[in-house]
Amino acid sequence: MLNDNCEGTADVEVVFTNTSRYYANPNNPDADTLFMWDMDRTSIDSWTICNDFFQQFDTTYEARGASYEIDVCLIAFNKNGCTDTACKTITIWEPPTLDPVNVFTPNSNGTNDVFTFKNFQKGIRDFNCVIVNRWGVTVGEINEITGFWNGTTPGGDLCPNGVYFYTYVATADNGEEFSGQGTVTLLSGRGE
């Protein structure tokens, strides 16, 4: 469902109703009237043509991997060839998902070298994560969803192999706020 600002979290089902006014001769409102709808301007063939003012159109805007905007347009044509266009932008928020990594190997081989949520999230706008060792000492912090922890202490020393604990707070693109916690195992090849 869309809110008053025409925003909603996918999947969003929308029904479009024609509210055009003054598009035809009031003495003959059905004379040669043509309406063109575009519910998702993805191609030149996306226009739907109808002659019935009362016809409603529905569509579902699904998740696409990221939040997106759609320009929905209606063009009214009268028998004299005059046109009027109305467009509205609809924002479709990606449903927020966050699938954390549970192990990483900061050994500089270019594979899985950092602890990050970057490739395991969708629809997250603001993010903060604090990583602590088993004694509760902060060893790292991630301040944005594309950020990472490379397995080093704030002083730059590589942390020993082991399980680390983290807590996070996040805000989704749609404004939803949530938090959580988890563990991640650091395996660098270096013992404790």
Beta strands, then each sheet from edge to edge (+ up, - down):
strand 1: 7-9
strand 2: 12-16
strand 3: 34-38
strand 4: 47-50
strand 5: 57-61
strand 6: 68-77
strand 7: 83-93
strand 8: 97-98
strand 9: 103-104
strand 10: 115-116
strand 11: 121-122
strand 12: 124-132
strand 13: 138-142
strand 14: 148-149
strand 15: 162-172
strand 16: 177-186
sheet 1: 1+ 7+ 6- 3+ 4-
sheet 2: 2+ 5-
sheet 3: 8+ 11-
sheet 4: 9+ 16+ 15- 12+ 13-
sheet 5: 10+ 14-
end
